[in-house]
Amino acid sequence: MKAIVYEKYGSPEVLQLKDVEKPSPKDNEVLVKIFAADVACEDPMMRSFSFSGLFWLPLRIKFGILKPKRKILGSEFAGEIEAVGKDVKKFQKGDQVFGVDLSGLGAYAQYKCLSQDEIVVIKPTNITYEEAAPVCGLLAAWNNLKDQANIQSGQKVLINGASGNLGTAAVQIAKHFGAEVTGVCSTTKLELVRSLGADHVIDYTKEDFTKCGEAYDIVFDAVSKSSFSRCKKLLTQKGIYLSAYPGLTHILQVLWTKKIGSKKAKFTATGLLPVTERLAFLKEIMGLVEAGKIKNVIDRIYPWEQIADAHRYVEKGHKKGSVIITVAHNS
């Protein structure tokens, strides 16, 4: 089979389309024929190993100190079950599925194996493979807003970075729960955020949202460009500040506000939650997707031969929703 492989850390040019051995499913595994994969913002970071801060060392150890241990990137995918192991009961050949494998990666390939007990579920019939592939933004937004912040109807919620993969999911989920939503984004993305249901929008290129004078029950920084200290004055008396990608300072604030004060800083690493919890989140979300109430926003779709261009675009940090690569299976 073919796959996009990188043998060393570096620029987008290290990504090369190569022939590799096609995997075979173990007894409890499914073999997925991949049609689409999400190019998450973490993928270019892993390719160049430009992670920094609190998680740099454990990530470096896990994924390779001098060169990558896992040579095929991509954690989020959609495709069709090609084969199943003898102990697989949840799926059968021909099932259309999507899922995420944050540990094994390998979605930039024509085929991928993973356990039937991992995050893999049947794809709703009303969405395409490209629309199904981005999973993590939906899961993280749901976990932060519903489980961490306990979002309630009538609350006022501000989402910074409302036009990205996580932010577009958060806007829709907050509206689903009946919140009054303010989205913060750049000028060219205001209409997108409004179209997703935001009641108010703030153009960060013209206005500092931390000085808007409003009070919010929840401030969700989906891009971690602000801080609890800067946003504290925006919070109601029992308001909650959520950060998607925390540094050490935010972790200390989370610990501090657990004990002191009514305004709280919170953080949850959704990808580290047990599979059973993430699957439960995903099943709830998929009910809304099937009902047409939540959708993944797709900015651009690249053929996988243009993976370097896809990485360059994602690295700029200005994508709207998700960037997808389509995986070819022609002979």
C-alpha positions in Angstrom: 0.0 0.0 0.0 1.0 3.7 -0.2 1.4 6.0 2.7 2.8 9.5 3.5 5.9 8.8 5.5 8.4 11.0 7.2 11.8 9.6 8.3 13.0 12.8 10.1 11.7 15.9 11.7 11.7 19.0 9.5 9.8 21.1 6.9 6.8 19.9 4.9 9.1 18.4 2.3 10.0 15.6 4.7 6.6 14.1 4.0 6.9 11.6 1.1 4.4 9.3 -0.6 6.0 5.8 -0.4 5.2 2.1 -0.7 4.9 0.4 2.7 3.7 -2.9 3.9 -0.1 -3.2 4.2 -1.1 -4.1 7.8 -3.1 -7.2 8.7 -5.7 -7.1 11.5 -5.1 -9.0 14.6 -7.9 -11.1 16.2 -9.5 -8.0 17.9 -8.7 -5.5 15.2 -10.4 -4.0 12.1 -8.6 -3.0 8.9 -9.9 0.3 7.6 -9.6 1.4 4.0 -9.0 5.1 4.5 -10.7 7.7 2.2 -10.1 10.9 4.2 -7.9 12.1 7.0 -7.9 15.3 9.0 -4.7 17.5 9.0 -4.9 18.6 12.6 -2.9 21.6 13.9 -0.8 19.1 15.9 0.3 17.3 12.8 2.7 20.0 11.6 4.0 20.3 15.1 4.8 16.6 15.2 6.4 16.7 11.8 8.7 19.5 12.8 8.6 18.7 16.5 7.9 22.3 17.3 6.0 21.5 20.6 7.1 23.6 23.5 6.2 24.1 27.1 4.8 21.7 29.7 4.4 18.6 27.5 7.6 18.9 25.4 9.6 16.2 27.1 7.0 13.5 27.5 5.9 14.0 23.9 9.5 13.8 22.7 10.0 10.6 24.6 6.8 9.1 23.3 7.1 10.0 19.6 10.9 9.9 19.2 13.8 12.0 20.5 16.1 12.1 17.5 13.7 10.9 14.8 10.0 9.9 14.6 9.0 6.5 16.1 5.7 6.6 14.2 6.5 7.4 10.7 3.0 7.9 9.4 1.1 10.9 10.8 -2.6 11.4 11.1 -4.9 10.5 14.0 -8.4 11.2 12.6 -9.8 9.3 9.7 -12.9 8.1 7.8 -13.2 5.0 5.6 -14.6 1.6 5.1 -13.9 -1.7 6.9 -11.9 -3.9 4.6 -11.4 -6.9 6.9 -12.0 -7.9 10.5 -10.1 -10.2 12.9 -11.7 -13.4 14.1 -12.8 -12.0 17.4 -14.4 -8.8 16.1 -18.1 -8.5 16.9 -18.8 -4.8 16.6 -18.1 -4.4 12.8 -18.2 -6.2 9.6 -16.6 -5.8 6.2 -18.2 -3.0 4.3 -19.1 -0.8 7.3 -18.5 2.9 6.7 -16.7 4.2 9.8 -14.7 7.1 11.2 -12.5 7.5 14.3 -9.4 8.7 16.0 -6.2 7.0 17.1 -4.1 9.5 19.0 -1.5 6.9 20.1 -1.0 4.8 17.0 -1.5 7.6 14.4 -1.2 6.2 10.8 -4.1 7.8 9.1 -2.0 9.3 6.3 -2.2 5.9 4.6 -4.4 3.8 2.4 -5.1 1.3 5.2 -4.9 1.3 9.0 -5.5 -1.3 11.7 -6.9 -0.6 15.1 -8.8 -2.4 17.9 -12.5 -2.6 17.6 -12.6 -1.2 21.1 -10.8 2.0 20.1 -12.5 5.3 19.0 -14.1 3.9 15.8 -17.8 4.2 15.1 -20.3 3.8 12.2 -20.4 6.9 10.0 -23.8 8.7 9.7 -25.2 8.3 6.3 -26.0 12.0 5.9 -22.3 13.2 5.9 -19.3 12.5 3.6 -16.1 10.8 4.6 -14.4 14.3 4.5 -17.0 15.7 6.9 -16.7 12.7 9.2 -12.9 12.7 9.5 -12.4 15.5 12.0 -13.3 14.0 15.4 -11.1 15.6 18.1 -12.6 19.1 17.9 -16.1 17.8 18.5 -15.0 15.6 21.4 -12.9 18.4 23.1 -15.6 21.0 22.7 -18.3 18.7 24.1 -16.1 17.6 27.0 -15.1 21.2 27.9 -18.5 22.8 27.7 -20.7 20.0 28.9 -18.6 18.1 31.4 -16.1 20.7 32.7 -18.2 23.8 32.6 -21.7 22.2 33.0 -23.1 24.7 30.4 -26.7 25.7 31.0 -29.4 27.2 28.9 -29.4 31.0 29.2 -25.8 31.3 30.1 -23.5 33.8 28.3 -20.5 32.1 26.7 -17.5 33.7 24.9 -15.4 31.5 22.6 -12.0 32.8 21.5 -10.8 31.3 18.3 -14.4 30.6 17.2 -13.5 29.9 13.6 -11.0 27.1 14.0 -11.7 23.3 14.3 -12.4 23.4 18.0 -14.0 26.8 18.0 -16.6 26.0 15.3 -17.6 22.9 17.2 -17.8 24.9 20.4 -20.1 27.6 18.9 -22.5 24.9 17.7 -22.5 22.9 20.9 -23.0 26.0 23.1 -25.9 27.0 21.0 -27.4 23.5 21.2 -27.4 23.8 25.0 -29.2 27.2 24.7 -26.4 29.6 25.6 -26.0 33.1 24.3 -22.8 32.9 22.3 -20.1 35.5 21.5 -17.5 34.4 19.0 -14.1 36.0 18.7 -12.3 35.7 15.3 -10.8 37.8 12.5 -12.6 40.0 10.0 -12.9 37.4 7.2 -14.4 34.8 9.4 -17.1 36.8 11.1 -19.9 35.6 8.7 -18.9 32.0 9.2 -19.2 32.2 12.9 -22.5 34.0 12.7 -23.8 31.3 10.3 -23.0 28.7 13.0 -25.3 30.4 15.4 -23.2 32.9 17.3 -25.4 35.7 18.7 -22.5 38.2 18.7 -19.1 38.4 17.1 -15.9 40.3 18.0 -13.3 41.0 15.4 -10.0 40.6 17.4 -8.1 42.6 14.7 -10.2 45.7 15.7 -11.1 45.1 19.4 -9.6 43.5 22.4 -12.3 41.1 23.6 -10.9 41.2 27.2 -12.0 44.9 27.3 -15.5 44.5 25.9 -17.2 45.2 29.2 -19.5 42.2 29.2 -19.7 39.4 31.8 -19.7 35.8 30.8 -20.5 32.6 32.6 -18.0 30.7 30.5 -14.9 31.9 28.6 -13.5 29.2 26.4 -10.2 30.0 24.8 -10.1 27.5 22.0 -6.7 28.7 20.8 -5.1 29.5 24.1 -4.0 33.0 23.1 -5.2 34.6 26.3 -5.1 33.7 30.0 -7.2 33.3 33.1 -5.6 36.5 34.5 -6.6 38.6 31.5 -10.1 37.1 31.3 -10.9 37.0 35.0 -12.6 40.4 34.8 -14.9 39.0 32.1 -16.3 36.2 34.3 -19.4 36.3 36.4 -19.1 35.6 40.1 -19.0 31.9 39.5 -17.7 32.0 36.0 -15.4 29.4 34.4 -12.4 30.0 32.2 -11.4 27.1 29.9 -8.1 26.8 28.0 -7.7 24.2 25.2 -3.9 24.0 25.2 -2.6 25.0 28.7 0.9 26.0 29.8 2.4 25.6 33.2 0.9 28.9 34.3 -2.6 27.8 33.5 -2.1 24.5 35.3 -1.1 26.3 38.4 -4.1 28.6 38.1 -6.4 25.5 37.8 -4.9 24.2 41.1 -5.1 27.6 42.8 -8.7 28.4 41.8 -9.8 24.9 43.0 -9.1 26.1 46.5 -9.5 29.9 46.4 -12.1 32.2 44.8 -15.4 31.6 43.1 -14.1 32.1 39.6 -12.5 29.0 38.3 -9.8 28.1 35.7 -10.3 24.6 34.3 -8.5 22.3 31.9 -9.2 18.7 30.7 -7.0 16.6 28.3 -9.8 15.0 26.4 -7.5 12.7 24.5 -6.3 11.2 27.8 -9.8 10.2 29.0 -10.8 6.5 28.9 -12.0 5.3 25.6 -15.4 4.5 27.1 -15.9 8.1 28.1 -14.9 9.5 24.7 -17.1 7.0 22.9 -20.0 8.1 25.1 -19.3 11.7 24.1 -19.1 10.8 20.4 -22.4 8.8 20.4 -24.2 11.8 21.9 -22.6 14.2 19.4 -23.4 11.9 16.5 -27.1 12.0 17.3 -26.9 15.8 16.8 -24.9 15.3 13.6 -27.5 12.9 12.2 -30.2 15.4 13.1 -28.4 18.1 11.2 -27.8 20.2 14.3 -24.0 20.1 14.4 -21.6 19.8 11.5 -17.9 19.8 10.9 -16.8 22.9 9.0 -14.4 22.0 6.2 -12.0 24.8 5.0 -10.0 23.0 2.3 -9.6 19.5 0.9 -6.3 18.5 -0.6 -5.4 15.3 -2.5 -2.8 13.5 -0.5 -0.2 14.2 -3.2 -0.4 17.8 -1.9 0.2 17.0 1.7 3.1 19.4 1.9 0.8 22.3 0.8 -1.9 21.2 3.3 0.7 21.3 6.1 1.9 24.7 5.1 -1.6 26.1 5.1 -2.4 24.6 8.5 0.8 26.0 9.9 -0.2 29.5 9.1 -2.9 29.2 11.8 -5.7 30.8 9.9 -7.8 27.8 8.8 -11.6 27.9 9.1 -12.7 24.6 10.7 -10.7 21.6 9.3 -8.3 20.8 6.5 -8.7 17.3 5.0 -6.6 15.2 2.7 -8.3 12.6 0.5 -6.6 9.3 0.2 -6.4 7.8 -3.3 -6.9 4.0 -3.9 -6.5 3.9 -7.7 -4.0 1.3 -8.9 
